[in-house]
Amino acid sequence: MNQGKYYYEFNHGVYYLMLLDGEFQEFRSYQDMVSFVDDPASIFVEVTLENWHRLYEEGAFF
């Protein structure tokens, strides 16, 4: 996974952020999630059913 690029999923009102070490952190709002990451240059990519396979093939989850 690229440093500074964070992947997240929004499911049933909860944001699941995949941290750089592969662990997950849960948040109740998008703003809380973005505030948790202490780097204003970070990029957040939402993982959906439509893009999961492409992201996986690109190595996003390794």
Biotite code that builds the C-alpha atoms (Angstrom):
import biotite.structure as struc

atoms = struc.array([
    struc.Atom([0.000, 0.000, 0.000], chain_id="A", res_id=1, res_name="MET", atom_name="CA", element="C"),
    struc.Atom([1.303, 3.454, -0.828], chain_id="A", res_id=2, res_name="ASN", atom_name="CA", element="C"),
    struc.Atom([2.223, 5.673, 2.077], chain_id="A", res_id=3, res_name="GLN", atom_name="CA", element="C"),
    struc.Atom([-0.252, 8.524, 2.393], chain_id="A", res_id=4, res_name="GLY", atom_name="CA", element="C"),
    struc.Atom([-2.995, 6.635, 0.561], chain_id="A", res_id=5, res_name="LYS", atom_name="CA", element="C"),
    struc.Atom([-5.748, 5.284, 2.796], chain_id="A", res_id=6, res_name="TYR", atom_name="CA", element="C"),
    struc.Atom([-8.516, 2.914, 1.765], chain_id="A", res_id=7, res_name="TYR", atom_name="CA", element="C"),
    struc.Atom([-11.873, 2.903, 3.479], chain_id="A", res_id=8, res_name="TYR", atom_name="CA", element="C"),
    struc.Atom([-15.295, 1.344, 3.200], chain_id="A", res_id=9, res_name="GLU", atom_name="CA", element="C"),
    struc.Atom([-18.572, 2.918, 4.255], chain_id="A", res_id=10, res_name="PHE", atom_name="CA", element="C"),
    struc.Atom([-21.027, 0.314, 5.475], chain_id="A", res_id=11, res_name="ASN", atom_name="CA", element="C"),
    struc.Atom([-24.222, 0.777, 7.522], chain_id="A", res_id=12, res_name="HIS", atom_name="CA", element="C"),
    struc.Atom([-23.250, 4.224, 8.788], chain_id="A", res_id=13, res_name="GLY", atom_name="CA", element="C"),
    struc.Atom([-19.701, 3.297, 9.776], chain_id="A", res_id=14, res_name="VAL", atom_name="CA", element="C"),
    struc.Atom([-16.441, 4.202, 8.043], chain_id="A", res_id=15, res_name="TYR", atom_name="CA", element="C"),
    struc.Atom([-13.826, 1.435, 8.177], chain_id="A", res_id=16, res_name="TYR", atom_name="CA", element="C"),
    struc.Atom([-10.377, 2.882, 7.560], chain_id="A", res_id=17, res_name="LEU", atom_name="CA", element="C"),
    struc.Atom([-7.543, 0.531, 6.641], chain_id="A", res_id=18, res_name="MET", atom_name="CA", element="C"),
    struc.Atom([-4.420, 1.795, 8.366], chain_id="A", res_id=19, res_name="LEU", atom_name="CA", element="C"),
    struc.Atom([-0.964, 1.580, 6.837], chain_id="A", res_id=20, res_name="LEU", atom_name="CA", element="C"),
    struc.Atom([-0.162, -1.479, 8.998], chain_id="A", res_id=21, res_name="ASP", atom_name="CA", element="C"),
    struc.Atom([-3.226, -3.350, 7.663], chain_id="A", res_id=22, res_name="GLY", atom_name="CA", element="C"),
    struc.Atom([-5.338, -2.881, 10.786], chain_id="A", res_id=23, res_name="GLU", atom_name="CA", element="C"),
    struc.Atom([-8.791, -1.283, 10.666], chain_id="A", res_id=24, res_name="PHE", atom_name="CA", element="C"),
    struc.Atom([-10.178, 1.646, 12.622], chain_id="A", res_id=25, res_name="GLN", atom_name="CA", element="C"),
    struc.Atom([-13.906, 2.455, 12.802], chain_id="A", res_id=26, res_name="GLU", atom_name="CA", element="C"),
    struc.Atom([-15.381, 5.954, 12.630], chain_id="A", res_id=27, res_name="PHE", atom_name="CA", element="C"),
    struc.Atom([-18.926, 7.325, 12.786], chain_id="A", res_id=28, res_name="ARG", atom_name="CA", element="C"),
    struc.Atom([-18.233, 10.252, 10.443], chain_id="A", res_id=29, res_name="SER", atom_name="CA", element="C"),
    struc.Atom([-16.046, 11.010, 7.447], chain_id="A", res_id=30, res_name="TYR", atom_name="CA", element="C"),
    struc.Atom([-14.645, 14.073, 9.227], chain_id="A", res_id=31, res_name="GLN", atom_name="CA", element="C"),
    struc.Atom([-13.601, 11.989, 12.251], chain_id="A", res_id=32, res_name="ASP", atom_name="CA", element="C"),
    struc.Atom([-11.833, 9.571, 9.925], chain_id="A", res_id=33, res_name="MET", atom_name="CA", element="C"),
    struc.Atom([-9.952, 12.290, 8.045], chain_id="A", res_id=34, res_name="VAL", atom_name="CA", element="C"),
    struc.Atom([-9.024, 14.040, 11.291], chain_id="A", res_id=35, res_name="SER", atom_name="CA", element="C"),
    struc.Atom([-7.560, 10.796, 12.651], chain_id="A", res_id=36, res_name="PHE", atom_name="CA", element="C"),
    struc.Atom([-4.901, 10.791, 9.909], chain_id="A", res_id=37, res_name="VAL", atom_name="CA", element="C"),
    struc.Atom([-2.285, 13.384, 10.799], chain_id="A", res_id=38, res_name="ASP", atom_name="CA", element="C"),
    struc.Atom([-1.301, 14.258, 7.222], chain_id="A", res_id=39, res_name="ASP", atom_name="CA", element="C"),
    struc.Atom([-3.305, 16.823, 5.252], chain_id="A", res_id=40, res_name="PRO", atom_name="CA", element="C"),
    struc.Atom([-1.799, 15.532, 1.984], chain_id="A", res_id=41, res_name="ALA", atom_name="CA", element="C"),
    struc.Atom([-3.249, 12.040, 2.469], chain_id="A", res_id=42, res_name="SER", atom_name="CA", element="C"),
    struc.Atom([-5.527, 10.596, -0.171], chain_id="A", res_id=43, res_name="ILE", atom_name="CA", element="C"),
    struc.Atom([-8.638, 8.655, 0.832], chain_id="A", res_id=44, res_name="PHE", atom_name="CA", element="C"),
    struc.Atom([-9.979, 6.056, -1.594], chain_id="A", res_id=45, res_name="VAL", atom_name="CA", element="C"),
    struc.Atom([-13.398, 4.533, -1.007], chain_id="A", res_id=46, res_name="GLU", atom_name="CA", element="C"),
    struc.Atom([-13.518, 0.807, -1.662], chain_id="A", res_id=47, res_name="VAL", atom_name="CA", element="C"),
    struc.Atom([-16.774, -0.262, -3.308], chain_id="A", res_id=48, res_name="THR", atom_name="CA", element="C"),
    struc.Atom([-18.113, -3.384, -4.967], chain_id="A", res_id=49, res_name="LEU", atom_name="CA", element="C"),
    struc.Atom([-17.391, -1.724, -8.300], chain_id="A", res_id=50, res_name="GLU", atom_name="CA", element="C"),
    struc.Atom([-13.696, -0.955, -7.696], chain_id="A", res_id=51, res_name="ASN", atom_name="CA", element="C"),
    struc.Atom([-12.613, -3.668, -5.237], chain_id="A", res_id=52, res_name="TRP", atom_name="CA", element="C"),
    struc.Atom([-11.287, -6.079, -7.865], chain_id="A", res_id=53, res_name="HIS", atom_name="CA", element="C"),
    struc.Atom([-9.293, -3.368, -9.684], chain_id="A", res_id=54, res_name="ARG", atom_name="CA", element="C"),
    struc.Atom([-7.783, -2.094, -6.418], chain_id="A", res_id=55, res_name="LEU", atom_name="CA", element="C"),
    struc.Atom([-6.920, -5.655, -5.382], chain_id="A", res_id=56, res_name="TYR", atom_name="CA", element="C"),
    struc.Atom([-5.237, -6.317, -8.730], chain_id="A", res_id=57, res_name="GLU", atom_name="CA", element="C"),
    struc.Atom([-3.241, -3.080, -8.315], chain_id="A", res_id=58, res_name="GLU", atom_name="CA", element="C"),
    struc.Atom([-1.945, -4.331, -4.949], chain_id="A", res_id=59, res_name="GLY", atom_name="CA", element="C"),
    struc.Atom([-3.842, -1.852, -2.790], chain_id="A", res_id=60, res_name="ALA", atom_name="CA", element="C"),
    struc.Atom([-4.436, -4.327, 0.021], chain_id="A", res_id=61, res_name="PHE", atom_name="CA", element="C"),
    struc.Atom([-0.938, -5.756, 0.437], chain_id="A", res_id=62, res_name="PHE", atom_name="CA", element="C"),
])
